[in-house]
Amino acid sequence: MCQLTETNGKHMHKLFENTTKNINKFTNFVSRMFSDGDKNLIKFCRIEYGNDWQWAYLRYKKQGQFPNTLRKVA
């Protein structure tokens, strides 16, 4: 088995540190998106789903997830 050297350990620590920072940034982004009531949620739906924004908004409100507009091709 291969043991971690001090250099590998420092590299892994830095990797986990960067991952944690990115997760925190994403979490903050999502929190900000939903923090202003539904105003930002509606804005997101309008940008992401265009003319179908109301359908996407209602689906999210009822089912807790956004619709997937990509079709699966067999």
Secondary structure in CASP SS format (residue, H / E / C, confidence):
PFRMAT SS
TARGET T0000
AUTHOR 0000-0000-0000
METHOD secondary structure of the structure
MODEL  1
M C 1.00
C C 1.00
Q C 1.00
L C 1.00
T C 1.00
E H 1.00
T H 1.00
N H 1.00
G H 1.00
K H 1.00
H H 1.00
M H 1.00
H H 1.00
K H 1.00
L H 1.00
F H 1.00
E H 1.00
N H 1.00
T H 1.00
T H 1.00
K H 1.00
N H 1.00
I H 1.00
N H 1.00
K H 1.00
F H 1.00
T H 1.00
N H 1.00
F H 1.00
V H 1.00
S H 1.00
R H 1.00
M H 1.00
F H 1.00
S H 1.00
D C 1.00
G C 1.00
D C 1.00
K H 1.00
N H 1.00
L H 1.00
I H 1.00
K H 1.00
F H 1.00
C H 1.00
R H 1.00
I H 1.00
E H 1.00
Y H 1.00
G H 1.00
N H 1.00
D H 1.00
W H 1.00
Q H 1.00
W H 1.00
A H 1.00
Y H 1.00
L H 1.00
R H 1.00
Y H 1.00
K H 1.00
K H 1.00
Q H 1.00
G C 1.00
Q C 1.00
F C 1.00
P C 1.00
N C 1.00
T C 1.00
L C 1.00
R C 1.00
K C 1.00
V C 1.00
A C 1.00
END
